[in-house]
Amino acid sequence: MKLTTLICCAYLIAFGIGACVYALTGFSPLAFVCFGNALAERALLSLTGVAAGWLAFWLIAFRPHAALS
């Protein structure tokens, strides 16, 4: 569970940095990694949705913020 959560966090951070690079420069790292293949880009973007869903579930189910209050 912890490894899955760390992988999902790293994946979302990497996509966030890629989106920042695209917004600032116009160069798309995602298109570069996928060699311009639209199907591969959509597959990676769908994995981003799955990673975000996993992190939402993890935050609700395990309440890591409960110890902070």
CNS distance restraints for C-alpha pairs under 8 A (distance, minus, plus):
assign (resid   1 and name CA) (resid   5 and name CA) 6.21 0.50 0.50
assign (resid   2 and name CA) (resid   6 and name CA) 6.21 0.50 0.50
assign (resid   3 and name CA) (resid   7 and name CA) 6.13 0.50 0.50
assign (resid   4 and name CA) (resid   8 and name CA) 6.15 0.50 0.50
assign (resid   5 and name CA) (resid   9 and name CA) 6.13 0.50 0.50
assign (resid   5 and name CA) (resid  54 and name CA) 7.55 0.50 0.50
assign (resid   5 and name CA) (resid  55 and name CA) 6.65 0.50 0.50
assign (resid   5 and name CA) (resid  58 and name CA) 7.70 0.50 0.50
assign (resid   6 and name CA) (resid  10 and name CA) 6.11 0.50 0.50
assign (resid   7 and name CA) (resid  11 and name CA) 6.04 0.50 0.50
assign (resid   8 and name CA) (resid  12 and name CA) 6.18 0.50 0.50
assign (resid   8 and name CA) (resid  51 and name CA) 4.99 0.50 0.50
assign (resid   8 and name CA) (resid  52 and name CA) 7.37 0.50 0.50
assign (resid   8 and name CA) (resid  54 and name CA) 7.54 0.50 0.50
assign (resid   8 and name CA) (resid  55 and name CA) 7.14 0.50 0.50
assign (resid   9 and name CA) (resid  13 and name CA) 6.10 0.50 0.50
assign (resid   9 and name CA) (resid  51 and name CA) 7.59 0.50 0.50
assign (resid   9 and name CA) (resid  55 and name CA) 7.66 0.50 0.50
assign (resid  10 and name CA) (resid  14 and name CA) 6.06 0.50 0.50
assign (resid  11 and name CA) (resid  15 and name CA) 6.28 0.50 0.50
assign (resid  11 and name CA) (resid  48 and name CA) 7.26 0.50 0.50
assign (resid  11 and name CA) (resid  51 and name CA) 7.51 0.50 0.50
assign (resid  12 and name CA) (resid  16 and name CA) 6.06 0.50 0.50
assign (resid  12 and name CA) (resid  48 and name CA) 6.47 0.50 0.50
assign (resid  12 and name CA) (resid  51 and name CA) 7.13 0.50 0.50
assign (resid  12 and name CA) (resid  52 and name CA) 7.42 0.50 0.50
assign (resid  13 and name CA) (resid  17 and name CA) 6.21 0.50 0.50
assign (resid  14 and name CA) (resid  18 and name CA) 6.16 0.50 0.50
assign (resid  15 and name CA) (resid  19 and name CA) 6.06 0.50 0.50
assign (resid  15 and name CA) (resid  48 and name CA) 7.86 0.50 0.50
assign (resid  16 and name CA) (resid  20 and name CA) 6.21 0.50 0.50
assign (resid  17 and name CA) (resid  21 and name CA) 6.22 0.50 0.50
assign (resid  18 and name CA) (resid  22 and name CA) 6.19 0.50 0.50
assign (resid  18 and name CA) (resid  28 and name CA) 7.19 0.50 0.50
assign (resid  18 and name CA) (resid  29 and name CA) 5.86 0.50 0.50
assign (resid  18 and name CA) (resid  30 and name CA) 7.05 0.50 0.50
assign (resid  19 and name CA) (resid  23 and name CA) 6.07 0.50 0.50
assign (resid  19 and name CA) (resid  28 and name CA) 7.71 0.50 0.50
assign (resid  20 and name CA) (resid  24 and name CA) 6.12 0.50 0.50
assign (resid  21 and name CA) (resid  25 and name CA) 5.84 0.50 0.50
assign (resid  21 and name CA) (resid  26 and name CA) 7.28 0.50 0.50
assign (resid  21 and name CA) (resid  27 and name CA) 6.80 0.50 0.50
assign (resid  21 and name CA) (resid  28 and name CA) 7.27 0.50 0.50
assign (resid  21 and name CA) (resid  29 and name CA) 7.61 0.50 0.50
assign (resid  22 and name CA) (resid  26 and name CA) 4.68 0.50 0.50
assign (resid  22 and name CA) (resid  27 and name CA) 5.00 0.50 0.50
assign (resid  22 and name CA) (resid  28 and name CA) 5.01 0.50 0.50
assign (resid  22 and name CA) (resid  29 and name CA) 7.15 0.50 0.50
assign (resid  28 and name CA) (resid  32 and name CA) 6.35 0.50 0.50
assign (resid  29 and name CA) (resid  33 and name CA) 6.09 0.50 0.50
assign (resid  30 and name CA) (resid  34 and name CA) 6.17 0.50 0.50
assign (resid  30 and name CA) (resid  41 and name CA) 6.66 0.50 0.50
assign (resid  31 and name CA) (resid  35 and name CA) 5.83 0.50 0.50
assign (resid  31 and name CA) (resid  36 and name CA) 4.79 0.50 0.50
assign (resid  31 and name CA) (resid  37 and name CA) 7.15 0.50 0.50
assign (resid  31 and name CA) (resid  38 and name CA) 7.92 0.50 0.50
assign (resid  31 and name CA) (resid  41 and name CA) 6.71 0.50 0.50
assign (resid  32 and name CA) (resid  36 and name CA) 6.32 0.50 0.50
assign (resid  34 and name CA) (resid  38 and name CA) 7.85 0.50 0.50
assign (resid  34 and name CA) (resid  40 and name CA) 5.99 0.50 0.50
assign (resid  34 and name CA) (resid  41 and name CA) 6.21 0.50 0.50
assign (resid  36 and name CA) (resid  41 and name CA) 7.82 0.50 0.50
assign (resid  37 and name CA) (resid  41 and name CA) 6.38 0.50 0.50
assign (resid  38 and name CA) (resid  42 and name CA) 6.23 0.50 0.50
assign (resid  39 and name CA) (resid  43 and name CA) 6.23 0.50 0.50
assign (resid  40 and name CA) (resid  44 and name CA) 6.29 0.50 0.50
assign (resid  41 and name CA) (resid  45 and name CA) 6.17 0.50 0.50
assign (resid  42 and name CA) (resid  46 and name CA) 6.06 0.50 0.50
assign (resid  43 and name CA) (resid  47 and name CA) 6.38 0.50 0.50
assign (resid  44 and name CA) (resid  48 and name CA) 6.46 0.50 0.50
assign (resid  45 and name CA) (resid  49 and name CA) 6.69 0.50 0.50
assign (resid  46 and name CA) (resid  50 and name CA) 6.47 0.50 0.50
assign (resid  47 and name CA) (resid  51 and name CA) 6.11 0.50 0.50
assign (resid  48 and name CA) (resid  52 and name CA) 6.18 0.50 0.50
assign (resid  49 and name CA) (resid  53 and name CA) 6.14 0.50 0.50
assign (resid  50 and name CA) (resid  54 and name CA) 6.13 0.50 0.50
assign (resid  51 and name CA) (resid  55 and name CA) 6.29 0.50 0.50
assign (resid  52 and name CA) (resid  56 and name CA) 6.23 0.50 0.50
assign (resid  53 and name CA) (resid  57 and name CA) 6.20 0.50 0.50
assign (resid  54 and name CA) (resid  58 and name CA) 6.07 0.50 0.50
assign (resid  55 and name CA) (resid  59 and name CA) 6.09 0.50 0.50
assign (resid  56 and name CA) (resid  60 and name CA) 6.30 0.50 0.50
assign (resid  57 and name CA) (resid  61 and name CA) 5.88 0.50 0.50
assign (resid  58 and name CA) (resid  62 and name CA) 5.67 0.50 0.50
assign (resid  58 and name CA) (resid  63 and name CA) 7.43 0.50 0.50
assign (resid  59 and name CA) (resid  63 and name CA) 5.25 0.50 0.50
assign (resid  59 and name CA) (resid  64 and name CA) 6.54 0.50 0.50
assign (resid  59 and name CA) (resid  65 and name CA) 7.96 0.50 0.50
assign (resid  65 and name CA) (resid  69 and name CA) 7.34 0.50 0.50
